[in-house]
């Protein structure tokens, strides 16, 4: 049996002269955005559907990334904007439920 060499993943991170990262890790950013989504799912449970929450978060992240040169605060900005949009959508969602 021939042993295959293990695949090694190398990640290059730009750093400052003090060896601090100049941008957040994409993996960490994905993790934080998942936490934002989970928080909003709990916060708006029973008010808007889970799919609406996920859709709004994805839309907000895409909008912010499109114009961003710096993504360090993307999760915080995404949470704030998604919350604003979901709060605006909640009364409309409740009105549709009452009408049905």
DABELQUI-V27191 format. One line per field, one symbol per residue. psi: psi as a letter, one per 40 degrees, with the letter a starting at -180 (. if undefined). burial: # if it has 9 or more other C-alpha atoms within 8 Angstrom, else .. Layout:
BEGIN
psi = ???
burial = ???
END
This chain:
BEGIN
psi = hhhhiihhhhhhhhiieefiieiihddddddddddddddddddehediidddddddddddddddddehdhededddddddddddddddddddddddddd.
burial = ..............#.....#..#....#..##..##..##..##..#....##.##..##..##.....#..##..##.###.##..##..##......
END
